[in-house]
Amino acid sequence: TLSGGPLFTKSGDVWTQLGLVSWGPETMTSSTWDVNTNVSYYKTWITDNKDMAFTDYVAALTATDNTQEVEFSSLRNYLYKSILISPADSDRYTKITVKSGTLNEYDFLIVYDGNSVATSTMLAQLTGTLEEQSYTANSTDGLTVAIMTGKEGESDGFVLEYIQVTESGYSDDLYCSSGYSACKDRYYCVNNDLFCDNSGDCVDASDEVKSNCDSISDIDSDDDSDDDTDSDNSSTSSSATLVSRASAMTINMLICSILLN
């Protein structure tokens, strides 16, 4: 059972969401159970707050032949915002450059290769002090940028440049912040401390494979030797679950928004 996933019941042709999965077994049977949050109990709170969560900042941008810049500053707590950056011309590709910025340990900037956070491949998960780096879409669907913040502090934000280009991206490798590593299926990044903890945070459970754990241990050993040097895009283990469940939370928030309207 994936934490953050929805629990539905069906009456006739109408589906109603009853709960949000908190925890439970990986495989459900007639004799197993999981623990859920009672959605109806929080219906008023969801209704009162969902619009604010989806209206901060812009929802879509159009990349042209000229470089444009947008600044996301003073990021409030409990923010989730996805922004589609599409090319103006159907035969062009979106390219973005993260110029600079700082994100708190609970806050993340996630880049997806495509027009949907639910189905597109994640290209990068960034947090901490952001260095200049660029990402180019592998298809003409554009890039989607997701901003996700936690409950602690307020991030300064970041500056983003975007433009349309004639050449597509050459790689769909997942870039993870320092202290995080990609699952084998490259679906998302998991904090290194969660590898081989018997919980299976990756969808493909690759974080529980011993050879992968050994590789992570080697990386951590190298990082420890450089602990006097500041790391770009760094974070702490307390943020791991937030990122690991990002896709499930995103889908469920959208479902809640639709059902409550």
CORRA-V173417 format. One record per backbone hydrogen bond with DSSP energy under -0.5 kcal/mol. CO is the residue of the C=O (numbers start at 1). NH is the residue of the N-H. E is the energy in kcal/mol with one decimal. If there is no record, write none. Layout:
BEGIN
((CO/NH/E) (CO/NH/E))
END
This chain:
BEGIN
((1/3/-0.5) (2/5/-2.1) (5/21/-3.0) (6/8/-0.5) (7/18/-3.1) (7/19/-1.5) (9/16/-2.9) (10/12/-0.5) (11/14/-1.9) (13/15/-0.5) (14/11/-2.8) (16/9/-2.1) (16/18/-0.5) (18/39/-1.9) (18/40/-0.5) (19/7/-2.5) (20/37/-2.8) (21/4/-2.7) (23/35/-3.0) (29/32/-1.2) (33/25/-0.6) (35/22/-3.5) (35/23/-1.2) (37/20/-1.2) (37/39/-1.0) (38/41/-0.5) (38/42/-0.9) (39/42/-0.8) (40/43/-1.0) (42/46/-2.8) (43/47/-2.7) (44/48/-2.3) (45/49/-1.6) (46/50/-2.3) (49/53/-1.6) (50/54/-1.2) (51/55/-0.8) (52/55/-0.6) (52/56/-1.0) (59/84/-1.7) (61/63/-0.5) (61/86/-2.3) (63/88/-2.5) (64/164/-3.0) (66/64/-0.6) (68/162/-2.3) (70/160/-2.9) (71/73/-0.6) (72/158/-2.2) (75/155/-0.7) (76/79/-0.6) (79/149/-2.4) (81/147/-3.1) (83/145/-2.9) (84/61/-2.8) (84/86/-0.7) (85/143/-2.0) (86/63/-3.3) (89/92/-1.7) (93/165/-3.0) (94/137/-2.8) (95/163/-2.1) (96/135/-2.4) (97/99/-0.8) (97/161/-2.6) (98/133/-1.4) (100/159/-2.3) (101/130/-2.8) (102/157/-1.8) (103/128/-0.9) (104/107/-1.8) (108/148/-2.5) (109/126/-3.1) (110/146/-3.1) (111/123/-3.5) (111/124/-1.5) (112/114/-1.5) (112/144/-2.1) (113/121/-0.7) (116/120/-1.9) (121/113/-3.5) (123/175/-2.9) (124/111/-2.4) (125/177/-0.8) (126/109/-2.4) (128/103/-2.7) (128/130/-0.6) (129/233/-2.5) (130/101/-0.6) (133/98/-2.7) (135/96/-2.8) (137/169/-2.6) (139/142/-1.0) (143/85/-3.4) (144/112/-3.2) (145/83/-3.0) (146/110/-2.9) (146/148/-0.5) (147/81/-2.3) (148/108/-3.3) (150/78/-2.0) (155/75/-1.4) (156/74/-1.6) (157/102/-2.1) (158/72/-2.8) (159/99/-2.2) (159/100/-0.8) (160/70/-2.7) (161/97/-2.6) (162/68/-2.3) (163/95/-2.8) (165/93/-2.8) (173/175/-0.6) (174/176/-0.6) (175/125/-2.0) (177/180/-2.1) (178/235/-0.8) (179/192/-2.7) (181/190/-2.8) (183/186/-2.0) (188/183/-2.2) (190/181/-2.4) (191/194/-2.1) (192/195/-1.4) (194/197/-0.9) (202/205/-1.4) (205/208/-1.7) (206/209/-1.1) (207/196/-2.6) (209/212/-0.7) (209/213/-2.1) (210/214/-2.6) (211/215/-1.6) (212/216/-2.1) (213/217/-2.3) (214/218/-1.8) (215/219/-1.9) (216/220/-2.8) (217/221/-2.1) (218/222/-1.9) (219/223/-2.4) (220/224/-2.3) (221/225/-1.2) (222/226/-0.6) (223/226/-1.1) (224/227/-1.2) (226/229/-2.2) (231/234/-0.7) (232/178/-0.8) (233/178/-0.7) (236/239/-1.8) (237/240/-1.6) (239/243/-1.6) (240/244/-2.9) (241/245/-1.8) (243/246/-1.8) (245/249/-2.7) (246/250/-2.3) (247/251/-2.3) (248/252/-2.2) (249/253/-2.4) (250/254/-1.9) (251/255/-2.0) (252/256/-2.7) (253/257/-2.3) (254/258/-2.0) (255/259/-2.7) (256/260/-2.2) (257/261/-0.5) (258/261/-0.8))
END
